[in-house]
C-alpha cells in the first residue's frame, strides 16, 4: 500500500490539475490561523502563498451565478453548500 501511495505522489499527483475557489483559499488560512491547533499566522500565510503560486492549482473566482447554482443544488439535494 505504501509503494502505491509513493508511486501516486511521485508520478501521478504532480500531473494533476486542481481547481479551488478563492473562497476556499481564504477558508484554509482562517482554519489554520484561527481555529483548532492554530498554527502561527506566518506559517498559515506561507501555505496559502504556496497554493497561490502553484500553477497546478487553478484558482477560480466565485461569481453570483455560482452562488445561485450552489444554493439551487443544495435545496434540491439537501446537501449543505
C-alpha positions in Angstrom: 0.0 0.0 0.0 2.8 2.4 0.8 4.5 1.7 -2.5 1.3 2.5 -4.4 0.9 5.7 -2.4 4.5 6.7 -3.0 4.1 6.0 -6.8 0.9 8.1 -6.9 2.5 11.1 -5.2 5.7 10.8 -7.2 4.3 10.1 -10.7 0.6 10.9 -10.8 -0.1 13.7 -8.4 2.3 16.3 -9.9 0.5 16.0 -13.3 -3.0 16.6 -11.8 -4.8 19.9 -12.0 -6.8 21.0 -9.0 -9.5 23.7 -9.0 -10.0 25.8 -5.9 -12.2 28.8 -5.3 -10.7 31.9 -3.9 -13.1 31.5 -1.0 -11.6 28.1 -0.2 -8.2 29.6 -0.1 -9.3 32.2 2.4 -11.0 29.4 4.4 -7.8 27.5 4.5 -6.0 30.5 6.0 -8.8 31.1 8.5 -8.9 27.4 9.7 -5.1 27.2 10.0 -4.5 30.5 11.8 -7.6 30.9 13.9 -9.2 27.5 14.7 -8.1 24.2 16.1 -4.4 23.9 16.6 -3.9 27.5 15.4 -0.6 27.4 13.6 1.4 30.6 13.6 -0.1 33.1 11.1 3.2 33.4 9.3 3.1 29.7 8.6 -0.5 29.8 7.5 0.4 32.7 5.2 3.2 30.7 3.7 0.9 27.7 3.0 -1.6 30.0 1.3 1.1 31.7 -0.7 2.4 28.3 -1.9 -1.1 27.4 -3.1 -1.4 30.8 -4.8 1.9 30.3 -6.6 1.2 26.6 -7.6 0.4 26.5 -11.3 -1.3 23.1 -10.9 -3.9 24.6 -8.6 -6.3 26.7 -10.7 -7.9 29.5 -8.6 -11.5 30.2 -9.6 -13.4 33.4 -8.6 -16.8 32.7 -7.2 -19.5 34.6 -9.1 -23.1 35.3 -8.3 -24.1 32.7 -10.8 -22.0 30.1 -8.9 -23.7 31.0 -5.7 -27.2 30.8 -7.2 -26.4 27.4 -8.7 -24.9 26.1 -5.5 -28.0 27.2 -3.5 -30.4 25.7 -6.0 -28.5 22.4 -6.0 -28.4 22.5 -2.2 -32.1 22.9 -2.0 -32.7 20.1 -4.5 -30.2 17.7 -2.9 -30.4 18.6 0.8 -26.6 18.7 0.8 -25.0 21.7 2.6 -23.3 24.2 0.3 
